[in-house]
Amino acid sequence: MLPSKRASLFVFLFLVPCVFSFILPQPFRSLFESEASQNTERQSDLNDQIIPVAIIAFTASLFNSLVAALFAPKIKITVDCTYTGSDWHWGYEGVYGASCWGDHYPTCNGVKQSPIDIPAKYGGLFPGPESTPLTMSNYARVSFPRLSNDAEHYGEGDDRVTTGLFKNNGHTAQLDAETDIGATEGILRGGQLEGDYQILQLHFHWGANDKQGSEHTVDGKEYPLELHVVHRKVGVALADLFTTPKSLSVTGFFFEVDKWDNPNTALAPLTNALEQIVTSNTNIDFSTVNFSLVDLLKPVAPIDGAARSSRYSTYEGSLTTPGCYEVVEWNNFLTPLKVSRAQLQQFRMLDDSDSNAIVDNFRPPQPLNGRSVKFWA
């Protein structure tokens, strides 16, 4: 809450009780007056002193309670990250959770970490015009040969997975783009990006219930599902992804429950296939599934000629999983897509390596640390 609004609210809450303390005694007098009063002096004392004092005390108490509730800092639950075993792996709970990542991966303690809380209400009051429109071209020609219940990964050059050195239990549902993708297919360009970026993979983050699940938040609001479409800068080798500045660009999309609880038909081919990858570290051939990323994103994004209908924000950040490398240009679309409750439940069917349901696989928002978030109409 802004300081000026706090001050105004403080004055309002202070003045209202004072005014009521003088207005309200009169109605209260009728409760204590009696035509058969035997003691006029005592009645006068009751009306003129005791009742006003009682009302002032009551309103002061109410005032203090309201102020305390409004301005008391949120309680932050701390986690003891002490771990003496030899098999630590990152995940989303307890000693394995996001609070402890920095103890094992120092890059997760950086100053440009993701996700963030996007300050859209005030920061987005005056969005800027794009000098070059953001475009997503030839995505219909992109094939996704594999759907997996696995760790979030970034291709064959991601040694966090292939060498076995990067232990994890932070699973997601991920679609990998074909490795021999054509040079002009799945290209993200324009907006604040310098150069072209080509699609690499897409994955999801979701919650245990319909009130949480997204990694990014908007003015503190959480969504039950967030989609990340990951792109690699053209010319950057997979082996150099985590050491090259701005090597990745991610377009982020929120999902909210449809008010009529209708399923998202464009998402259905993917969510219906999730039952085939319930077991951890399994994958299926997805190349023959009739899934269209264009149909899924075109309600809000400028994909394959569709008009962009949503504002979006941009900022410099990081991967949202260890090692949290600060190499990502984020583009977050602020108008949510739709999903049904049944489709959300299909994500929650998936199991991690410990045979527990994969839920709340999101990192909490990180401090901005002076970074600017820009908004585009």
ChimeraX attribute file (.defattr): number of C-alpha atoms within 10 A of each C-alpha:
attribute: neighborCount
match mode: 1-to-1
recipient: residues
	/A:1	7
	/A:2	6
	/A:3	8
	/A:4	9
	/A:5	10
	/A:6	14
	/A:7	11
	/A:8	11
	/A:9	14
	/A:10	14
	/A:11	11
	/A:12	11
	/A:13	18
	/A:14	16
	/A:15	13
	/A:16	12
	/A:17	20
	/A:18	14
	/A:19	11
	/A:20	14
	/A:21	21
	/A:22	13
	/A:23	12
	/A:24	14
	/A:25	20
	/A:26	14
	/A:27	9
	/A:28	14
	/A:29	16
	/A:30	10
	/A:31	8
	/A:32	12
	/A:33	14
	/A:34	10
	/A:35	5
	/A:36	6
	/A:37	11
	/A:38	9
	/A:39	8
	/A:40	10
	/A:41	10
	/A:42	11
	/A:43	17
	/A:44	13
	/A:45	11
	/A:46	16
	/A:47	19
	/A:48	14
	/A:49	12
	/A:50	13
	/A:51	19
	/A:52	20
	/A:53	16
	/A:54	13
	/A:55	19
	/A:56	19
	/A:57	14
	/A:58	14
	/A:59	19
	/A:60	17
	/A:61	12
	/A:62	14
	/A:63	18
	/A:64	14
	/A:65	11
	/A:66	14
	/A:67	15
	/A:68	11
	/A:69	11
	/A:70	12
	/A:71	10
	/A:72	9
	/A:73	8
	/A:74	7
	/A:75	6
	/A:76	6
	/A:77	7
	/A:78	8
	/A:79	14
	/A:80	10
	/A:81	16
	/A:82	9
	/A:83	12
	/A:84	7
	/A:85	6
	/A:86	6
	/A:87	9
	/A:88	14
	/A:89	15
	/A:90	23
	/A:91	24
	/A:92	23
	/A:93	15
	/A:94	14
	/A:95	18
	/A:96	20
	/A:97	20
	/A:98	22
	/A:99	19
	/A:100	21
	/A:101	23
	/A:102	17
	/A:103	14
	/A:104	15
	/A:105	14
	/A:106	13
	/A:107	18
	/A:108	25
	/A:109	14
	/A:110	17
	/A:111	16
	/A:112	25
	/A:113	24
	/A:114	28
	/A:115	23
	/A:116	23
	/A:117	19
	/A:118	24
	/A:119	16
	/A:120	20
	/A:121	9
	/A:122	8
	/A:123	15
	/A:124	18
	/A:125	9
	/A:126	11
	/A:127	15
	/A:128	11
	/A:129	11
	/A:130	13
	/A:131	9
	/A:132	11
	/A:133	14
	/A:134	19
	/A:135	18
	/A:136	22
	/A:137	20
	/A:138	16
	/A:139	19
	/A:140	15
	/A:141	15
	/A:142	19
	/A:143	23
	/A:144	23
	/A:145	17
	/A:146	15
	/A:147	24
	/A:148	25
	/A:149	26
	/A:150	23
	/A:151	23
	/A:152	25
	/A:153	21
	/A:154	22
	/A:155	17
	/A:156	12
	/A:157	14
	/A:158	17
	/A:159	15
	/A:160	18
	/A:161	18
	/A:162	12
	/A:163	9
	/A:164	9
	/A:165	9
	/A:166	15
	/A:167	15
	/A:168	23
	/A:169	23
	/A:170	24
	/A:171	26
	/A:172	26
	/A:173	24
	/A:174	23
	/A:175	23
	/A:176	21
	/A:177	22
	/A:178	17
	/A:179	12
	/A:180	7
	/A:181	15
	/A:182	13
	/A:183	9
	/A:184	13
	/A:185	17
	/A:186	25
	/A:187	22
	/A:188	27
	/A:189	20
	/A:190	16
	/A:191	16
	/A:192	18
	/A:193	18
	/A:194	11
	/A:195	11
	/A:196	17
	/A:197	24
	/A:198	26
	/A:199	25
	/A:200	24
	/A:201	21
	/A:202	24
	/A:203	21
	/A:204	24
	/A:205	25
	/A:206	28
	/A:207	24
	/A:208	17
	/A:209	16
	/A:210	17
	/A:211	15
	/A:212	20
	/A:213	26
	/A:214	29
	/A:215	30
	/A:216	26
	/A:217	22
	/A:218	17
	/A:219	14
	/A:220	13
	/A:221	12
	/A:222	21
	/A:223	24
	/A:224	23
	/A:225	29
	/A:226	25
	/A:227	21
	/A:228	21
	/A:229	19
	/A:230	23
	/A:231	24
	/A:232	24
	/A:233	25
	/A:234	15
	/A:235	11
	/A:236	14
	/A:237	12
	/A:238	16
	/A:239	14
	/A:240	12
	/A:241	20
	/A:242	20
	/A:243	11
	/A:244	16
	/A:245	15
	/A:246	21
	/A:247	22
	/A:248	27
	/A:249	28
	/A:250	26
	/A:251	20
	/A:252	22
	/A:253	24
	/A:254	27
	/A:255	22
	/A:256	21
	/A:257	23
	/A:258	14
	/A:259	9
	/A:260	7
	/A:261	14
	/A:262	14
	/A:263	17
	/A:264	17
	/A:265	15
	/A:266	18
	/A:267	19
	/A:268	17
	/A:269	15
	/A:270	21
	/A:271	19
	/A:272	12
	/A:273	15
	/A:274	23
	/A:275	13
	/A:276	15
	/A:277	19
	/A:278	23
	/A:279	21
	/A:280	22
	/A:281	16
	/A:282	12
	/A:283	20
	/A:284	14
	/A:285	11
	/A:286	19
	/A:287	15
	/A:288	9
	/A:289	13
	/A:290	10
	/A:291	19
	/A:292	18
	/A:293	17
	/A:294	22
	/A:295	15
	/A:296	18
	/A:297	18
	/A:298	17
	/A:299	18
	/A:300	20
	/A:301	24
	/A:302	20
	/A:303	25
	/A:304	19
	/A:305	13
	/A:306	17
	/A:307	13
	/A:308	19
	/A:309	15
	/A:310	17
	/A:311	17
	/A:312	24
	/A:313	23
	/A:314	21
	/A:315	21
	/A:316	20
	/A:317	27
	/A:318	28
	/A:319	21
	/A:320	24
	/A:321	23
	/A:322	22
	/A:323	20
	/A:324	23
	/A:325	24
	/A:326	25
	/A:327	21
	/A:328	28
	/A:329	23
	/A:330	27
	/A:331	25
	/A:332	23
	/A:333	22
	/A:334	21
	/A:335	17
	/A:336	17
	/A:337	21
	/A:338	21
	/A:339	24
	/A:340	21
	/A:341	16
	/A:342	14
	/A:343	20
	/A:344	22
	/A:345	16
	/A:346	16
	/A:347	26
	/A:348	20
	/A:349	16
	/A:350	23
	/A:351	21
	/A:352	22
	/A:353	16
	/A:354	10
	/A:355	11
	/A:356	13
	/A:357	17
	/A:358	27
	/A:359	23
	/A:360	21
	/A:361	24
	/A:362	26
	/A:363	21
	/A:364	19
	/A:365	18
	/A:366	19
	/A:367	15
	/A:368	19
	/A:369	10
	/A:370	8
	/A:371	12
	/A:372	11
	/A:373	17
	/A:374	19
	/A:375	25
	/A:376	20
	/A:377	14
